[in-house]
């Protein structure tokens, strides 16, 4: 998603979260999780609150768990992958409305990308034949 960013907060006492971080570029997004460039301080299995910021959308808060990270640049940045906690009505779960919003974003941006790829492939095909 062009110009999408992520902020995160580390878990604090009693399931609350600390202050949100600076903005970091989002690398990928699915209904199950996301990847972003962040600080290397996060640990695998750490629970965090992510705030997804997409242009022309309301910020979306999602509880997630860090599942992988790859050390990146010398500035201490890393690619970080998180898995969203389950969606539902109970405490500690992400809201069902969040899942609906993720589905909508997926349809909006994946379908757009698919159409762009189809057009590009069509042009290549015409050029070859």
N, C-alpha and C positions, 0 to 999 in steps of 0.2 A: 504494500500500500504506500504510494508516494507520500513523502513527508510525514509519515507516522512516527511517533516517538513513545517512549516508555519512561515512566518514573516508577520507583519502587521504595518500599519501606520494609525494614527488617522487623521481625516479630519482637514484641516486648512482653512484659508480664501479662498474665491472664488473657492471652489471646488478642491483646491490643497491638498496635503497630506504632513504630517510631515515626518521625517526620519523613515526608517524601523526599527522595533524592532530586538531583538535577535531572534534566531531560537527557535521554540517551536514544540514539537511533534504533528503530525496530528493524530487525533483519527478516523475520518471517512471522506469520500468524496462521493459526488453524483453530478449529473449535476446541482442540485439546490442549493447546499451549502456544507459546511464542518464544522467539529468540531475539535477543537484543545485544548491543554493545554496551557493556557496563563496567563497573569497577571490579577488580579481581578479588575484592574482600568477601564476596558472597561464597558460601560453602555449599557443596552438593548436599542435598537432603534438607537444606535450610528452607523454612517456610517464610514467604514474603507476601506482601500486598503489592500487586502491580497496578499501575494506572495507565491504561492504554489511551493515547491521545492521537486521534485521527482528524485531519482537517474536516471542518464542517460537521462534526459529530460532537456530542457531549462526551467528556472524559468518562471512561468505564473502569471501575475498580474491580479487580479479580484477585482472589486469593490463589496462590500458586506455590509450588515447591520446586526448588532448583534441582534439575535432573542431570545437567552436564554443564561444563564450562571448558573453554579452550583459551589458553593464554594467548593474548593478542600482541598489542604493540608495547613499546618500551615505556609508555606513559602509565602503565598499570591497567590498561583496558583489556577486557576479555569478551569473547562471544559467550553468552550465557543462554542456556535453554531452560525453560520452566514448563512444568505441566500444571494445568489448572486443576484445582481441587474440584470434587464433584459438584454438580449443579442440583439444587433442590431447595427445600423450605427450612431445613434445620440449621441450627447455629454452626458456623464454621464452613458452611457450603456457599458456593456462589449462587446468585439468584437465577431463576429460570429466565428472567427477562434478559440477563446478561448473555445466556446461551442463545436466545432469539436474536439479540443484537449481533453476536458473532456469526450466526448463520446468515443474517442479512449482509454483513460486510463481506463474507465469503462469496455469496452470490454476486454482489455488486462488483467486487474487484476481480474475482477469479473469472467470471463470465466475460468481463471487459478484456482481460488479458488473453483469454481464449480466442475471442473475436479478433484481437490484434494479431495473434499468432496465425490464425486462419488466413487473414488478409496477406500477411507476409509470405506464408507458404504458397498461397495462390499466385503471388507475383513471381516467386522463384520458379514455380511450376510453368508458368507462361513463358518465362525467359528460357527455360530449358527445352521446351517443346514448341 
